[in-house]
Each structure stands twice: as C-alpha cells, then as structure tokens.
Amino acid sequence: MKAGLVVDGDYIYEEEKHFTALKTSLFFANDGFTVYDCKGQLVFRVDSYGPDPRDKSEVVLMDAHGSCLLTVRKKRPSLHHRWEGFLGQGSEGQEPIFSVKRSSIIGRCGMTVDVFNNPGQEYQIEGNFGQRNCTIFNAAQESVAEIKRKVDASTNVVLGKEVFLLSLKPGFDGAFAMGLVLVVDQMNGEDYVENDDAVMIPSTED
C-alpha cells in the first residue's frame, strides 16, 4: 500500500496543498460542504445531510463529478461515539477501512483514528473544530493536516467559520482528510457556534 493511502491515491500530493472548505448552510452544524483547491476548482462535495441532521448517521463524500469516494457512518451503540469509514457509497456488507472515536468520554477535543489493514497506521485529532482549529497527527506525532480559519489575503481579515482551510502535508491522503473533517463536524456539532464576525489581524511578513 502506498504510504499515506487510505481512501484514494489520486488525492495524495507531492507538495503541501491548501483547500478551502465552505459549509453550504449556516443553520445547522452538520450540513454539507464544497471544497476547492487554490485555483478555485471543485475538489470534493458533500450534499446537505437533510432537514434534520440529528437523524442522519451516514454521510457520503463525493468527488467533483459526483462519484462517491467514501461513506462515514456512526456506529451504534458506541460508548465513545465511534464513527467508521467505508470505501464508496454505503456501508452494507462492507468492512470499515478506518474508525474514529473520542479519546476520552468526557474529552471534547482529542480523537483517535485507527486505520485497518495497515498495522501501525493511526492518527490523533487534536484541537477545537468549532473554532476551526484542529491538527491531525500521525503515530510519530508529526502534523499531517490542519484545519484553520481562512484569512482574506487582500484585506487580512479572518473570514467567518463557514469558510476554513484544510491544509495537507505531502503524502497525506486528501480524501481521507476530508472524511475526517466530516466525522469531526458530526461529533462536535454541539460545539459549533455561529459567529460570522470578521476579525482584523495584524499584517505579517511572508
């Protein structure tokens, strides 16, 4: 298996990549996403989870053409709010390729990601997705992806939380990373705060 491959090798890059993710609704914590590259080209999309996201326990990640890459599903019952990922659309009759669970029942930030069929490949997600401030670490505690607030380069203003950056280190599967974003969004939906106020930050040298 190619190093870093979990979902789709077409989304593993040799250079660091920065995607812009846009939530397609501001009314629920768990609505859909569209994800663009630095050239404004659509990379991923997730349609709205439905009018009542609390009843939705299965979400599908699609590519720009609508092909299903990954399905994430909440495992029931699960003491640690475990979610599982399956290749393609649906999970019926499939074995999961990864699972995500809270590191602690009462901990709200830390999550553990286990990748199956690849012993030793595991990840930790740390931070606060509600504030768009998360880092994904590999087993060696190296950062492989980050979720952070997006800054408008022309005005140096931090944009609202409905727009954020997903930054990938070279060699990390971008489809897998976006699947983890979907899980974290679901698991931390109760922490989502609708606060669109723009914040001015001091300009810095590149």
N, C-alpha and C positions, 0 to 999 in steps of 0.2 A: 504493500500500500504506500502510495506517495506520502511523504511526510506532510503532516498538516491536513491531509484529505479526510473529510468526514462525510460531506454531502455531495459536492460536485467539484471536480478538478478544474473546470472552466473558470471558477471564481477564486483560484489561487494565483497570486501575482508575485512577480519577482521584485517589485518595488512597493514601497508603502502606498496605500490607497486611502482616499478620503471620500466617503459617500455622504450625501445629505439625505436624511430621512425626514419625511413630512407626514405627520398624522393627518388623516383625511377627515377627522371630526374632532371638534373641541368639546363635545358634550359628554363623552364617555371616556374613561381611562383606557378602554380596550377596543377602540375602533381600528380601522385599517391604516395602512401605511403605503406611501410610494417612496421609492429610494432611487436617487440619481447619482451619477458619477460627476466628476469635476467639470465635464463638458456639457452637463445638463441632459445626458442621455439616461433614459429609464433603465434601471438595472433589475430591481425587484418590485413586486407589488403584493399587497395583501388587501383583499376586499374587506369591506366593513363586516365585522363579526355579527351584525344583526342588531335589531332594535333593543334587545335586552342582553347585553354582553355577559351578564351574570350567569345566564343559562348556557353559554357557549363554552364547551370544554375541548373543542378541536378547531385548530386554525391551520390554514394552508398557505405556504409561501410559494409564490409563483415568479417565474422569470418575466422579462419584459414582454414576451409574446403570449403570456397566459398559461404556459406549461407549468405543471405542478412539480416543484422541486422537493418539497419537504412538508410533512404534516406533523404538527406538535399537538399532543393530546394530554389532558390531565388524567393522571392515574387515580382511580377510586377503588377502595378507600386508600388514603395515604396520610400517615401521621405528619410527614414533613412536606406536604403539598407538592408531591413529586409530579413532574411532567416528563413525558417521553417523546422522542423524535423518531419519525419513520420516513423512509425514502418515498418520494412520490406522493400521490393523493390517497388519503385514507390509511387506516391502520389495521383494518380487519385482516386477520390471518398472517400478519407480518410480525417479525421480531423487531423491537426497537433498536436503533443504532446508537442512541445516547439517552441519558436521563439527567434531569436537573432536580435538585432538592435543596431546601434550606439547610444551611449548615447547622442551625440550631432552631428549635421550635419557636423560641422567643426572639431569636435574632432576626432583624428585618433586612439586613444588608448582605450578609455572606451567603453564597450559594455554591454548591459543589456540583460539578458536571462530570459524569462518568461516560466515557466512550467505550462501547462494546466492540468485541472482535479486534481490539488493539490494546493489549495489556500495557499498563503504564501510562496511557494517554488519558489524562484527566486535567480538569481546569477548575479554577476558583473565580467566581464573580464577586467583586467587592465594590462597595460604593452605594449610591442612592440614585436609583433610576428616576424617581420622582423629580429630582433636581437635575437630571441628565448628567450625572457624574458617576460613571462606573468604569472599572477596569477588569479585563479578563486576563488572568494569569495562567500560564501552563504549569506543569508539575515542577519545573525548575524555578518557579516564581518569577518568570520573565513575562513582561507585558506583551500580549499578542494582539489585543484590540482594546479600543477605548470608546466610550460613549460620552460625549461632552456637548456643552452648549455651543451653538454656532454664532460666530461673530460676523457681522456685515463688514467686509473688508473696506468698503468705501466710506462708511460712516463710523466704524469702530464701535458699533452698538451691538450688544448681546441681544439676539433675537428671542422671541417667545419660545416656550418649551415645546410647542407643537413642531418646531424645526430643530433638529440636532444633528451632530456629526457622528458618524461611525467610522473610526479610523482603524485600518488594518495594518499590521506589520507584515513584511514579506513572508510568504509561505503559509499564511493562515487562511483557511477556507472562508471566503466571504459569505457564502450561502449558509454555512454553519453558524457564523457570527450573527447573521440576521435572524436565524432561527432562535438563537439565544435571546436576542432582543425581544422577540415575540413572547417567549416564556417569561422573561423578566417583567415585561409590560403587564402580563396577566397576573403574575404572582405579587406584583407591587401596585396593582391597580388602586387599592385603597389608599396608597400613599400619594397618588397623583394630585397635584394642586394646580388648579387652573389659574395661572398668574402670567399674563401676557406682557406685563410691564417691561419695557425695554430698559436696559441698564447701560449707562455710559461707562466705559472703562478707559483708563489712560492708554494712550498710544505707546507702542513699544517698538524698538528696532528689531528687524528680522535677523 
